[in-house]
Amino acid sequence: MTLGWLLLSGCSPEKPPEEVSDSGEDTRFAQLVWIAGEWQREVDKKIYRESWEVAHALQLNGRAYKIVDGDTTVTELLSLEQIGDDIFYIPIVPHNPGPVKFKLVRVDESEAVFENMAHDYPNRIIYRRQEDGGLHARIEGKTAGENARDFYYQRLD
């Protein structure tokens, strides 16, 4: 079956997303490095940014913050890291007692999907690289009638 899949995927114009298994392939993490950089969106005269940098080959560190009237407030500390054979998106936010881990369940060159179905909200975090060079971040889950939220960022660097 594997050989057949390899032959079929070689004929496809697009590489199919890699389903993440327990194999621990380091190539999965390399597909996330495009997230590194400075990203910004503006809403109602407020500036929201995500800043990501490569800490080492298997970890990106980031922070999310907002700027209102020149005052900067960090809203989340972020990490993408390989722990054992799995890769996790780990946000630290004030309203949670500690970090929450979202496991990478699917990745390709332009999209990464992280899930934690045991968490109250969100359950899924998706990062997509847009054709215009932007970043589309999406959170999904249900809380207070809210199912999904989309955030569109442009690269600053």
C-alpha positions in Angstrom: 0.0 0.0 0.0 2.8 2.4 0.8 4.5 1.9 -2.6 1.2 2.5 -4.3 0.6 5.7 -2.4 4.1 6.9 -3.2 3.6 6.2 -6.9 0.2 8.0 -6.9 1.4 11.0 -5.0 4.3 11.4 -7.4 1.7 12.0 -10.2 -0.3 14.5 -8.3 0.2 18.2 -9.0 0.0 19.0 -5.3 1.6 17.2 -2.4 -1.1 15.8 -0.1 -1.0 16.9 3.5 1.1 14.7 5.7 -0.9 12.9 8.3 1.1 13.0 11.5 1.9 9.6 13.1 4.0 8.5 15.9 7.0 8.1 13.6 8.6 11.4 14.8 9.8 12.5 11.4 11.8 15.7 11.7 10.6 16.9 8.2 7.2 17.7 9.8 8.8 20.5 11.9 10.7 21.9 8.9 7.3 22.5 7.3 6.4 24.8 10.1 9.3 27.2 9.9 7.4 29.5 7.5 5.5 30.7 10.6 8.7 32.4 11.9 8.5 36.2 11.6 6.5 39.2 12.6 2.7 39.2 11.7 0.2 42.0 12.2 -3.5 42.7 11.8 -5.5 45.8 12.6 -9.0 45.9 14.0 -10.8 49.0 15.4 -7.6 51.1 15.7 -6.0 48.3 17.6 -2.9 46.5 16.4 -2.5 42.8 17.0 0.8 41.0 16.4 2.2 37.6 16.5 6.0 37.4 16.6 7.7 34.0 16.1 11.4 33.1 16.1 13.4 29.9 15.7 14.8 28.8 19.1 16.5 25.7 17.6 15.8 23.1 15.0 12.7 21.7 16.8 11.3 24.7 18.5 9.8 28.1 17.6 9.0 30.6 20.3 6.5 33.3 19.9 4.3 35.9 21.6 1.0 37.5 20.8 0.4 41.1 21.8 -1.8 44.1 21.1 -0.9 47.7 20.8 -3.5 50.3 21.8 -2.7 54.0 21.9 1.0 53.2 22.0 0.7 50.8 25.0 1.8 47.2 24.3 0.2 44.3 26.2 1.4 40.7 25.8 -1.7 38.5 25.5 -0.1 35.0 25.0 3.3 33.4 25.1 3.5 30.8 22.4 5.7 27.8 21.5 5.8 25.3 18.7 8.0 22.4 19.8 8.7 18.7 19.2 8.3 16.7 22.4 9.3 13.1 21.8 7.7 12.0 18.5 5.0 14.6 18.6 4.8 18.3 17.8 2.8 20.7 19.9 1.4 24.2 19.7 1.6 25.5 23.3 0.0 28.8 24.3 0.3 30.3 27.8 -2.6 32.6 28.5 -3.6 34.5 31.7 -6.9 32.7 32.1 -5.5 29.2 32.1 -3.5 27.9 35.1 -0.7 26.6 32.9 0.3 25.8 29.3 -2.2 23.9 27.1 -0.8 21.5 24.5 -2.4 21.2 21.1 -1.0 18.2 19.1 -0.1 18.6 15.5 -2.4 16.3 13.6 -1.8 17.4 10.0 0.8 19.4 8.2 1.9 20.4 4.7 3.9 23.3 3.3 1.0 25.8 3.8 -1.1 24.5 6.6 -0.7 23.1 10.1 -3.6 21.8 12.2 -3.3 21.3 16.0 -6.0 19.7 18.2 -6.8 19.2 21.9 -10.3 17.9 22.1 -10.2 17.8 25.9 -9.7 21.6 26.1 -12.8 23.7 26.6 -12.1 26.2 23.8 -10.6 26.2 21.3 -10.3 22.6 20.3 -8.5 23.2 17.1 -6.0 25.8 16.0 -5.1 26.1 12.3 -2.4 28.2 10.7 -2.5 28.7 6.9 -0.1 30.5 4.7 -2.0 32.6 2.2 -1.1 33.0 -1.5 -0.5 36.7 -0.9 2.1 35.9 1.8 -0.3 36.5 4.7 -1.2 34.3 7.6 -4.7 33.0 8.3 -5.1 31.8 11.9 -8.3 30.0 12.8 -9.6 28.7 16.1 -12.5 26.3 16.3 -14.6 24.9 19.0 -17.9 25.7 20.7 -18.3 28.1 23.6 -21.1 30.6 24.2 -22.4 29.9 20.7 -19.1 30.7 19.1 -17.8 28.0 16.7 -14.9 29.5 14.8 -12.9 32.7 14.7 -10.6 33.8 11.9 -7.6 36.1 12.1 -5.9 37.5 9.0 -2.3 38.7 9.5 0.2 40.3 7.1 3.9 39.7 7.4 5.9 42.7 8.6 9.4 41.4 8.0 
